[in-house]
Amino acid sequence: MDDEHTAWYTEPCAQCSAVNWGLSDEGRFYCRSCHNVIERTKEVVDMTYAPGTTRVSTISRGSRTKRPEGGRQWMVCEGFQFILRNQANALVRLGVSPHFKDEVLCQLWRLYLQKSRQAYTNNPVRSSKFKLQSLDSDSESAAESSVMSVSETDGETNLSSPAESSAGSTSGWSQFSGSVSCPSPRMRRNHSLMSMKKTLALIHLALVWSSEPLTLSDLLRLVWEGHVPYVNAHEELPEEMKLDGKNAFIFKVESVPSHRAVHKEAQTLLLFLQLPAFPPISRQSLLHPALLSLRYLMDANLPDELHPWVCRLMEHAGMADQTHRAAFLPRYDVQAAALIVVTMKVVFGLDDHTEWDLSNKAGDADDSGNMFNLRRWYRLMQAALIRAQQRRERLVARKQWKGKKPLYPSRNDKWMVMKKKRTAEQVQACFEKLSSCPVGVQPPNPSSFRFHWGDGDGADGPSLHHKKLDAVVTLKRNIQTPANSTYWHPGLRPCNPRKCLSHYSEVEESLPRSFVWLLQLFSFLLDVKPAYLYEEVLRAERRVLGSKTPRDEHWRKGTRSRRRSRTETRSRSRSRTEIRTRASSRTSQRGRKTETAM
């Protein structure tokens, strides 16, 4: 075994002049004839490193001379195009229709390139460029066919035929020209140049436009679980597209953006592209709040009889018609969850008193086994929620956020980056041994549900979907009416979005605990912040109850009285001025008549 590692070293021994080298346990060279140990060591890649070993490993800085590189330069937008295509392919493999990729996302990408002056224009934005690594003839021809650019055009791009591709390509993804990103942040903001967060925003716009049953929270969950490439997505770029320099950090991300951040980015992108109104969502679509709320009711283990109440509330609020105006991006997932929270407040009260009184009433009923009991549901969901949060924390701790191909700002810093990478890999291997965690944990299978309810193995608890609401709903005049006759809500007057965004942190302590817990439950289902869901609940309550709250009505009456008093004061002053003017005119006329008579 030592002969394989020492055959290349043919220097004679300094003591006995023999060429018979071997490797010690520490990785150092020694002479087998005279047992002379020299300073030379063998480069070893040991991924099973554990504390206590003394094997030496070194990292060479490489040659100090620059080697000339051939090939052509490639633009940053070509790298983003590869990433977008990989993300779309991953969604298609998960069941999304290919129409979303070939006809919608491709069209939006072309429109974006033209609007941002990165392609299809004679006046492109100046860009930072990368060097295309020179490979053999086969690889180079493949790279040219996959990263192809066409001549620039003067007029508008024909967006009705996205499949105008060259030979060997299946779509119009490889046809663009021009340049892209400039390293200046100010230039990037002014021209709305592409970023990794914008790739998710563009995909979300394409999903909504094609009416695919995939919400933004579903997309971010797939990204977080690794089913859709985003974190370290630059590693899937072709080998000939070499990343180096500071501009390479454009592709570097080490976290998944929040729901609010991606939705805001998509809304900005919607205004930038000047898209028309989205196609209306039919009631048969899984994106419609009626069906989406049914899905969230099943995931939260709430009874099916609660769904008609959600639909009635949705009709009353005017949210059943999903015909959207232009320049408006709906939030179907958060909107459906907010409707469920408002419905729970209508039926159960959620004021820390009414819901528990109704639970006692359901427990004292004769058919209590078939009645929905909020106390029992709370205990079941609280235990399942704690277990799910712990599983998520373990997955976050085990998730490898650093890439296998690290980026470095300059070639002088490459050796330091590689050394840190190797140290991190050794620490991770050591952690996997100590924590009895299996090596290479696979991401969980994609699912639309957080919990699994039923009597099977691995279920989070028994299902309560078949339970009845007879204990909390009464029949009055042949109409189903909640037994709860009161409804509480905070102030519904909207704030100025420029001055303040949310007051949840200020009012959270004064809110009922059951209501706060329900917000946390649905925030976990959607992977959003409770303050974000709280704002949507307030919007739903404004649409259900209207904005004419007693406080607002009093404010409006005060405003009207003040306006009326101001009007009356002005009218009185005007009347007094007119009377004085008339009196003075009469006096002057009398004086003229007297002079004439004299």
C-alpha positions as CSV (number, residue, x, y, z in Angstrom):
1,M,0.0,0.0,0.0
2,D,2.9,2.4,0.8
3,D,4.4,1.7,-2.6
4,E,1.4,3.4,-4.4
5,H,1.9,6.6,-2.3
6,T,5.7,6.7,-2.4
7,A,6.5,5.5,-5.9
8,W,6.6,9.0,-7.3
9,Y,9.3,10.1,-4.8
10,T,12.7,9.0,-6.1
11,E,15.1,11.2,-4.1
12,P,17.8,9.1,-2.4
13,C,18.1,8.9,1.4
14,A,20.5,11.4,2.9
15,Q,22.0,8.8,5.2
16,C,22.1,5.5,3.3
17,S,21.5,6.8,-0.3
18,A,18.8,4.2,-0.7
19,V,15.5,4.8,-2.6
20,N,13.2,2.8,-0.5
21,W,10.5,5.0,1.0
22,G,7.6,4.2,3.2
23,L,4.7,6.1,5.0
24,S,4.4,6.2,8.7
25,D,1.0,6.3,10.5
26,E,1.4,10.1,10.8
27,G,1.8,10.4,7.0
28,R,5.5,11.2,7.0
29,F,8.1,9.6,4.7
30,Y,10.7,7.3,6.2
31,C,13.5,5.2,4.8
32,R,12.9,1.5,5.1
33,S,16.6,0.7,5.1
34,C,17.9,3.0,7.8
35,H,14.5,4.2,9.3
36,N,15.5,7.8,8.7
37,V,12.3,10.1,8.9
38,I,12.2,13.2,6.7
39,E,9.9,16.2,6.8
40,R,8.1,15.4,3.6
41,T,4.4,14.5,4.1
42,K,1.7,13.0,1.8
43,E,-1.4,15.0,0.9
44,V,-4.3,13.1,2.3
45,V,-8.1,13.8,2.0
46,D,-9.5,12.2,5.2
47,M,-13.3,12.8,5.5
48,T,-13.5,10.6,8.6
49,Y,-11.4,12.9,10.7
50,A,-12.1,12.6,14.4
51,P,-10.4,14.2,17.4
52,G,-7.4,12.3,18.5
53,T,-5.9,11.5,15.1
54,T,-2.6,12.8,14.2
55,R,-2.6,12.4,10.4
56,V,-1.2,15.5,8.7
57,S,-2.9,17.0,5.7
58,T,-1.8,20.0,3.7
59,I,-3.4,22.3,1.1
60,S,-1.2,23.7,-1.6
61,R,-1.7,27.2,-2.8
62,G,-1.0,26.0,-6.3
63,S,1.1,27.7,-9.0
64,R,1.7,31.5,-8.6
65,T,1.7,32.0,-12.3
66,K,-1.5,32.7,-14.2
67,R,-2.4,30.3,-16.9
68,P,-4.0,31.7,-20.0
69,E,-7.7,30.7,-20.4
70,G,-9.4,30.4,-23.7
71,G,-13.1,30.5,-24.6
72,R,-15.5,33.4,-24.7
73,Q,-17.0,35.6,-22.0
74,W,-20.5,34.8,-20.6
75,M,-23.0,37.2,-19.1
76,V,-24.6,37.1,-15.7
77,C,-28.1,36.8,-17.2
78,E,-27.0,33.5,-18.8
79,G,-26.2,32.1,-15.3
80,F,-29.6,33.2,-14.1
81,Q,-31.3,31.7,-17.1
82,F,-29.7,28.3,-16.3
83,I,-30.9,28.6,-12.7
84,L,-34.4,29.6,-13.7
85,R,-34.5,26.6,-16.1
86,N,-33.3,24.2,-13.4
87,Q,-36.0,25.6,-11.0
88,A,-38.7,25.2,-13.6
89,N,-37.6,21.7,-14.5
90,A,-37.7,20.7,-10.8
91,L,-41.3,22.0,-10.5
92,V,-42.3,20.1,-13.7
93,R,-40.8,16.9,-12.2
94,L,-42.9,17.5,-9.1
95,G,-46.1,17.6,-11.2
96,V,-46.5,21.2,-12.4
97,S,-47.8,21.4,-16.0
98,P,-45.0,21.9,-18.7
99,H,-47.2,24.8,-20.0
100,F,-46.0,26.8,-17.0
101,K,-42.4,26.5,-18.1
102,D,-42.5,26.6,-21.9
103,E,-45.2,29.2,-22.5
104,V,-45.6,31.4,-19.4
105,L,-42.2,31.5,-17.6
106,C,-40.3,31.7,-20.8
107,Q,-42.5,34.6,-22.0
108,L,-42.0,36.5,-18.7
109,W,-38.3,36.0,-18.9
110,R,-38.0,37.4,-22.4
111,L,-40.2,40.4,-21.4
112,Y,-38.0,41.0,-18.4
113,L,-34.8,40.9,-20.4
114,Q,-36.3,43.5,-22.8
115,K,-37.8,45.8,-20.1
116,S,-34.5,45.8,-18.2
117,R,-32.5,46.4,-21.4
118,Q,-30.5,43.2,-21.0
119,A,-31.5,41.7,-24.3
120,Y,-33.6,42.5,-27.4
121,T,-32.3,46.0,-27.5
122,N,-29.7,48.1,-29.3
123,N,-28.8,50.0,-26.1
124,P,-28.0,47.2,-23.5
125,V,-26.9,47.8,-20.0
126,R,-23.2,47.6,-19.4
127,S,-22.4,44.4,-17.6
128,S,-19.8,42.5,-15.7
129,K,-18.6,39.5,-17.6
130,F,-17.2,36.1,-16.7
131,K,-14.8,33.9,-18.7
132,L,-16.1,30.8,-20.3
133,Q,-13.6,28.0,-19.5
134,S,-11.9,26.4,-22.4
135,L,-12.7,22.7,-22.7
136,D,-12.4,20.1,-25.4
137,S,-14.1,20.4,-28.7
138,D,-17.2,18.3,-27.7
139,S,-17.8,20.2,-24.4
140,E,-17.2,23.6,-26.1
141,S,-19.7,22.8,-28.9
142,A,-22.2,21.7,-26.3
143,A,-21.6,24.9,-24.3
144,E,-22.1,27.0,-27.4
145,S,-25.4,25.3,-28.2
146,S,-26.7,25.6,-24.6
147,V,-25.5,29.2,-24.1
148,M,-26.4,30.7,-27.4
149,S,-27.1,34.4,-28.1
150,V,-28.8,35.9,-31.1
151,S,-28.4,39.3,-32.6
152,E,-30.0,42.3,-31.0
153,T,-33.4,43.5,-32.3
154,D,-34.7,47.0,-32.6
155,G,-38.4,46.6,-32.0
156,E,-40.6,44.8,-29.5
157,T,-40.1,41.1,-29.0
158,N,-42.7,38.8,-30.3
159,L,-43.9,37.1,-27.1
160,S,-46.5,34.9,-28.7
161,S,-44.1,32.2,-29.9
162,P,-41.7,31.2,-27.2
163,A,-40.5,28.0,-28.9
164,E,-38.3,29.8,-31.5
165,S,-35.2,27.9,-30.5
166,S,-32.2,26.8,-32.4
167,A,-31.4,23.2,-33.4
168,G,-30.9,21.0,-30.4
169,S,-32.9,23.1,-28.0
170,T,-36.4,22.3,-26.8
171,S,-37.6,25.8,-26.0
172,G,-36.8,29.5,-26.4
173,W,-34.7,29.5,-23.2
174,S,-31.4,29.8,-25.0
175,Q,-32.2,32.8,-27.2
176,F,-31.3,36.1,-25.8
177,S,-28.6,38.7,-26.3
178,G,-27.2,41.7,-24.7
179,S,-25.8,42.1,-21.2
180,V,-26.9,42.1,-17.6
181,S,-25.8,42.9,-14.2
182,C,-23.5,45.8,-13.3
183,P,-21.6,45.5,-10.1
184,S,-22.8,48.9,-8.8
185,P,-25.8,48.4,-6.4
186,R,-27.3,51.7,-7.5
187,M,-27.2,50.6,-11.1
188,R,-28.8,47.3,-10.2
189,R,-31.6,49.0,-8.4
190,N,-32.2,51.5,-11.2
191,H,-32.4,48.9,-13.9
192,S,-34.1,46.3,-11.7
193,L,-31.5,43.7,-12.6
194,M,-31.9,40.0,-11.7
195,S,-31.1,38.5,-8.3
196,M,-31.6,35.2,-6.7
197,K,-34.7,36.5,-4.9
198,K,-36.1,37.7,-8.2
199,T,-35.9,34.2,-9.6
200,L,-38.5,33.0,-7.0
201,A,-40.6,36.1,-7.6
202,L,-40.6,35.5,-11.4
203,I,-41.5,31.8,-10.9
204,H,-44.3,32.8,-8.5
205,L,-45.7,35.2,-11.1
206,A,-45.7,32.5,-13.7
207,L,-47.4,30.0,-11.3
208,V,-50.2,32.5,-10.6
209,W,-50.6,33.4,-14.2
210,S,-50.9,29.8,-15.3
211,S,-53.3,29.1,-12.3
212,E,-51.2,26.3,-11.0
213,P,-52.3,24.9,-7.6
214,L,-49.0,25.9,-5.9
215,T,-49.1,28.8,-3.5
216,L,-46.2,30.9,-2.5
217,S,-45.9,29.2,0.8
218,D,-45.8,25.8,-1.0
219,L,-43.0,27.1,-3.3
220,L,-40.9,28.4,-0.4
221,R,-41.3,25.1,1.4
222,L,-40.1,23.2,-1.7
223,V,-37.2,25.5,-1.8
224,W,-36.4,25.1,1.8
225,E,-36.6,21.3,1.6
226,G,-34.2,21.3,-1.4
227,H,-36.7,20.0,-4.0
228,V,-36.3,23.3,-6.0
229,P,-32.7,24.5,-6.3
230,Y,-32.1,27.9,-4.7
231,V,-29.5,27.7,-2.0
232,N,-26.2,27.1,-3.7
233,A,-28.0,26.9,-7.1
234,H,-24.9,28.1,-8.8
235,E,-23.3,24.7,-8.3
236,E,-25.6,23.3,-11.0
237,L,-24.2,25.6,-13.6
238,P,-22.2,23.9,-16.4
239,E,-18.6,23.2,-15.7
240,E,-17.4,25.6,-18.5
241,M,-19.2,28.5,-16.8
242,K,-16.6,29.4,-14.2
243,L,-17.4,31.7,-11.4
244,D,-14.7,33.9,-9.8
245,G,-14.3,37.4,-8.6
246,K,-16.6,39.6,-6.5
247,N,-19.4,39.5,-9.1
248,A,-19.7,35.8,-8.5
249,F,-21.3,36.6,-5.1
250,I,-24.5,37.7,-7.1
251,F,-25.3,34.0,-7.2
252,K,-24.5,33.3,-3.5
253,V,-27.4,32.8,-1.0
254,E,-27.3,31.0,2.3
255,S,-31.0,31.4,3.4
256,V,-34.5,31.2,2.0
257,P,-36.3,34.6,1.8
258,S,-39.5,35.1,3.7
259,H,-43.1,35.1,2.3
260,R,-43.4,38.8,2.6
261,A,-40.0,39.5,0.9
262,V,-40.8,37.3,-2.1
263,H,-44.4,38.7,-2.5
264,K,-43.1,42.3,-2.3
265,E,-40.4,41.4,-4.9
266,A,-43.0,39.8,-7.1
267,Q,-45.4,42.8,-6.8
268,T,-42.5,45.2,-7.8
269,L,-41.7,42.9,-10.7
270,L,-45.3,42.9,-11.8
271,L,-45.3,46.7,-12.0
272,F,-42.0,46.7,-13.8
273,L,-43.2,44.3,-16.5
274,Q,-46.5,46.2,-16.8
275,L,-48.5,43.0,-17.0
276,P,-52.2,43.0,-17.6
277,A,-54.7,41.7,-15.0
278,F,-54.3,38.1,-14.0
279,P,-56.8,35.5,-15.4
280,P,-59.7,35.0,-13.0
281,I,-59.6,32.0,-10.7
282,S,-62.6,29.7,-11.0
283,R,-64.2,27.9,-8.1
284,Q,-62.9,24.6,-9.4
285,S,-59.3,25.8,-9.1
286,L,-57.3,24.7,-6.1
287,L,-56.1,28.3,-5.7
288,H,-59.6,29.5,-5.0
289,P,-60.1,30.5,-1.3
290,A,-63.0,28.0,-1.1
291,L,-60.9,24.9,-1.9
292,L,-57.8,26.4,-0.4
293,S,-59.5,26.9,2.9
294,L,-60.8,23.3,2.9
295,R,-57.2,22.1,2.5
296,Y,-56.1,24.2,5.5
297,L,-59.0,23.0,7.6
298,M,-58.0,19.4,6.9
299,D,-54.4,20.2,7.8
300,A,-55.4,21.9,11.1
301,N,-57.7,18.9,11.9
302,L,-60.8,21.0,12.1
303,P,-64.3,19.6,11.4
304,D,-65.6,19.6,7.8
305,E,-68.8,21.3,8.9
306,L,-66.8,24.5,9.5
307,H,-66.2,24.8,5.7
308,P,-69.7,26.1,4.8
309,W,-69.3,28.8,7.4
310,V,-66.0,29.9,5.8
311,C,-67.7,30.0,2.4
312,R,-70.6,32.1,3.8
313,L,-68.1,34.5,5.3
314,M,-66.2,34.6,2.0
315,E,-69.4,35.5,0.1
316,H,-70.3,38.2,2.6
317,A,-66.9,39.8,2.3
318,G,-67.0,39.7,-1.5
319,M,-63.9,37.5,-1.7
320,A,-65.6,34.7,-3.7
321,D,-65.1,36.5,-7.0
322,Q,-61.4,36.2,-7.8
323,T,-61.3,38.6,-10.7
324,H,-58.3,40.8,-10.1
325,R,-57.5,44.2,-11.3
326,A,-54.2,45.0,-13.0
327,A,-51.0,45.6,-11.0
328,F,-52.3,43.5,-8.1
329,L,-50.8,40.2,-6.9
330,P,-53.2,38.2,-4.7
331,R,-52.0,36.2,-1.6
332,Y,-54.3,33.2,-1.9
333,D,-52.7,31.2,1.0
334,V,-52.6,33.9,3.6
335,Q,-56.1,35.1,2.6
336,A,-57.6,31.7,3.0
337,A,-56.0,31.2,6.4
338,A,-57.3,34.7,7.5
339,L,-60.8,33.7,6.6
340,I,-60.5,30.6,8.7
341,V,-59.3,32.6,11.7
342,V,-62.2,35.1,11.3
343,T,-64.7,32.2,11.1
344,M,-63.3,30.6,14.3
345,K,-63.8,34.0,16.0
346,V,-67.4,34.1,14.8
347,V,-68.3,30.6,15.9
348,F,-66.2,30.1,19.0
349,G,-65.5,33.7,20.2
350,L,-61.8,33.2,21.0
351,D,-61.9,35.7,23.9
352,D,-60.5,33.2,26.5
353,H,-64.0,32.7,27.9
354,T,-66.6,31.9,25.3
355,E,-64.7,29.0,23.7
356,W,-64.2,27.2,27.0
357,D,-67.8,27.6,28.0
358,L,-68.9,26.1,24.6
359,S,-66.4,23.3,25.2
360,N,-68.0,22.5,28.6
361,K,-71.4,22.5,26.9
362,A,-70.1,20.1,24.2
363,G,-68.7,17.8,26.9
364,D,-71.9,17.7,28.9
365,A,-74.0,16.8,25.8
366,D,-75.5,13.3,25.4
367,D,-73.7,12.7,22.1
368,S,-70.4,14.2,23.3
369,G,-68.4,11.6,21.5
370,N,-69.5,13.0,18.1
371,M,-69.3,16.6,19.1
372,F,-66.4,18.8,18.3
373,N,-64.7,20.0,21.5
374,L,-62.4,22.9,21.2
375,R,-60.5,22.0,24.4
376,R,-59.8,18.5,23.1
377,W,-58.7,19.8,19.7
378,Y,-56.4,22.4,21.4
379,R,-54.6,19.7,23.4
380,L,-54.2,17.4,20.4
381,M,-53.0,20.2,18.1
382,Q,-50.6,21.7,20.8
383,A,-48.8,18.3,21.2
384,A,-48.6,17.8,17.4
385,L,-47.4,21.4,16.9
386,I,-44.6,21.0,19.5
387,R,-43.4,17.8,17.8
388,A,-43.5,19.4,14.4
389,Q,-41.5,22.4,15.5
390,Q,-38.9,20.2,17.1
391,R,-38.6,18.2,13.9
392,R,-38.1,21.4,12.0
393,E,-35.4,22.7,14.3
394,R,-33.5,19.4,13.9
395,L,-33.7,19.6,10.2
396,V,-32.5,23.2,10.3
397,A,-29.5,22.2,12.5
398,R,-28.6,19.3,10.1
399,K,-29.1,21.3,6.9
400,Q,-25.9,22.1,5.0
401,W,-26.2,25.7,4.0
402,K,-22.6,26.0,2.7
403,G,-22.0,25.0,-0.9
404,K,-19.7,22.2,-2.1
405,K,-18.2,24.7,-4.5
406,P,-17.5,27.8,-2.5
407,L,-17.1,31.2,-4.1
408,Y,-14.1,33.3,-3.4
409,P,-13.6,37.1,-4.2
410,S,-10.1,36.6,-5.7
411,R,-7.7,33.8,-6.5
412,N,-5.4,34.9,-3.8
413,D,-8.1,34.1,-1.2
414,K,-8.9,30.7,-2.8
415,W,-6.6,28.7,-0.6
416,M,-8.1,30.2,2.6
417,V,-11.7,29.5,1.4
418,M,-10.8,25.9,0.6
419,K,-9.1,25.4,3.9
420,K,-12.2,26.7,5.8
421,K,-14.4,24.5,3.6
422,R,-12.4,21.4,4.4
423,T,-12.4,22.2,8.1
424,A,-16.2,22.6,8.0
425,E,-16.5,19.2,6.3
426,Q,-14.4,17.5,8.9
427,V,-16.4,19.1,11.7
428,Q,-19.6,18.0,10.1
429,A,-18.4,14.4,9.7
430,C,-17.4,14.5,13.4
431,F,-20.9,15.8,14.3
432,E,-22.6,13.1,12.4
433,K,-20.6,10.4,14.2
434,L,-21.4,11.9,17.7
435,S,-25.0,12.6,17.0
436,S,-25.7,9.2,15.4
437,C,-27.2,11.0,12.5
438,P,-27.2,9.1,9.2
439,V,-24.8,10.4,6.6
440,G,-26.4,12.2,3.7
441,V,-29.9,12.7,5.1
442,Q,-32.3,12.8,2.2
443,P,-34.9,15.6,2.2
444,P,-38.4,14.6,3.1
445,N,-40.9,13.8,0.4
446,P,-42.8,16.8,-0.8
447,S,-46.3,17.2,0.7
448,S,-49.0,19.8,0.8
449,F,-49.8,19.0,4.4
450,R,-47.8,19.6,7.6
451,F,-49.7,17.0,9.6
452,H,-51.1,13.5,9.1
453,W,-54.3,12.7,10.9
454,G,-55.8,9.2,11.3
455,D,-55.3,5.9,12.9
456,G,-52.4,4.7,10.8
457,D,-48.8,4.4,11.7
458,G,-46.9,7.7,11.9
459,A,-50.1,9.7,12.3
460,D,-50.0,12.9,14.5
461,G,-53.3,11.9,16.2
462,P,-56.9,10.9,15.6
463,S,-58.9,12.7,12.9
464,L,-61.6,15.2,14.0
465,H,-62.9,15.9,10.5
466,H,-66.1,14.0,11.0
467,K,-67.1,15.8,14.3
468,K,-70.2,17.9,14.4
469,L,-70.8,21.5,15.5
470,D,-74.2,21.0,17.1
471,A,-73.0,22.2,20.4
472,V,-71.9,25.6,19.1
473,V,-74.5,26.1,16.3
474,T,-78.2,26.6,16.9
475,L,-81.2,26.7,14.5
476,K,-83.1,30.0,14.6
477,R,-85.9,30.5,12.1
478,N,-84.6,27.6,10.1
479,I,-81.2,29.3,9.8
480,Q,-78.0,28.0,11.2
481,T,-76.8,30.6,13.7
482,P,-73.7,30.5,16.0
483,A,-74.4,30.1,19.7
484,N,-71.9,32.9,20.2
485,S,-73.6,36.2,19.9
486,T,-70.6,38.5,20.3
487,Y,-67.6,39.3,18.1
488,W,-64.6,41.3,19.3
489,H,-62.1,43.0,17.0
490,P,-59.3,45.6,17.4
491,G,-59.4,48.9,15.7
492,L,-60.0,48.4,12.0
493,R,-58.9,51.8,10.6
494,P,-56.0,51.1,8.2
495,C,-52.7,52.8,8.9
496,N,-50.6,54.7,6.5
497,P,-48.3,52.0,4.9
498,R,-45.5,54.5,4.5
499,K,-45.3,55.3,8.2
500,C,-46.1,52.0,9.9
501,L,-46.4,48.4,8.8
502,S,-47.7,46.4,11.7
503,H,-48.7,47.0,15.3
504,Y,-48.8,43.3,16.3
505,S,-45.8,43.5,18.6
506,E,-47.5,46.4,20.5
507,V,-51.0,44.7,20.9
508,E,-49.9,41.1,21.2
509,E,-49.9,41.1,25.0
510,S,-53.4,42.5,25.2
511,L,-54.9,40.0,22.7
512,P,-56.7,36.9,23.9
513,R,-54.3,33.9,24.3
514,S,-56.5,31.5,22.3
515,F,-56.5,33.9,19.4
516,V,-52.7,34.4,19.5
517,W,-52.2,30.6,19.6
518,L,-54.5,30.2,16.6
519,L,-52.4,32.8,14.7
520,Q,-49.2,30.8,15.6
521,L,-50.7,27.6,14.4
522,F,-51.6,28.8,10.9
523,S,-48.4,30.8,10.8
524,F,-46.6,27.5,11.2
525,L,-48.7,25.9,8.5
526,L,-47.9,28.6,6.0
527,D,-44.4,29.3,7.3
528,V,-45.0,33.0,7.8
529,K,-44.7,35.4,10.8
530,P,-47.8,35.8,13.1
531,A,-47.7,39.5,12.5
532,Y,-48.0,38.9,8.8
533,L,-51.1,36.8,9.2
534,Y,-52.5,39.2,11.8
535,E,-52.4,42.0,9.2
536,E,-54.4,39.8,6.7
537,V,-56.9,39.0,9.4
538,L,-57.5,42.7,9.9
539,R,-58.0,43.1,6.2
540,A,-60.5,40.3,6.1
541,E,-62.4,41.8,9.1
542,R,-62.5,45.2,7.3
543,R,-64.2,43.5,4.3
544,V,-66.6,41.5,6.5
545,L,-67.6,44.2,9.0
546,G,-66.8,47.3,7.0
547,S,-64.6,50.1,8.0
548,K,-67.4,52.1,9.8
549,T,-66.5,51.1,13.3
550,P,-68.0,53.2,16.3
551,R,-64.6,54.9,16.7
552,D,-64.5,55.8,13.0
553,E,-68.1,56.9,13.0
554,H,-67.5,59.2,16.0
555,W,-64.4,60.5,14.2
556,R,-66.4,61.2,11.1
557,K,-69.2,62.9,13.1
558,G,-66.6,65.1,14.8
559,T,-65.0,65.9,11.4
560,R,-68.4,66.8,10.0
561,S,-69.3,69.0,12.9
562,R,-66.0,70.8,12.7
563,R,-66.5,71.2,8.9
564,R,-70.1,72.4,9.6
565,S,-69.0,74.9,12.2
566,R,-66.3,76.2,9.8
567,T,-68.9,76.5,7.1
568,E,-71.3,78.3,9.3
569,T,-68.6,80.7,10.5
570,R,-67.6,81.5,7.0
571,S,-71.2,82.0,5.9
572,R,-71.8,84.3,8.9
573,S,-68.7,86.4,8.1
574,R,-69.8,86.6,4.5
575,S,-73.3,87.7,5.4
576,R,-71.9,90.4,7.8
577,T,-69.5,91.6,5.1
578,E,-72.4,91.8,2.6
579,I,-74.6,93.8,5.1
580,R,-71.8,96.3,5.7
581,T,-71.2,96.6,2.0
582,R,-74.9,97.3,1.3
583,A,-75.1,99.8,4.2
584,S,-72.0,101.7,2.9
585,S,-73.5,101.8,-0.6
586,R,-76.8,103.2,0.6
587,T,-75.0,105.9,2.6
588,S,-73.0,106.9,-0.4
589,Q,-76.1,107.1,-2.5
590,R,-77.9,109.3,0.0
591,G,-74.9,111.7,0.1
592,R,-75.0,112.0,-3.7
593,K,-78.7,112.8,-3.7
594,T,-78.2,115.6,-1.1
595,E,-75.4,117.2,-3.1
596,T,-77.6,117.2,-6.2
597,A,-80.5,118.8,-4.3
598,M,-78.3,121.6,-3.0
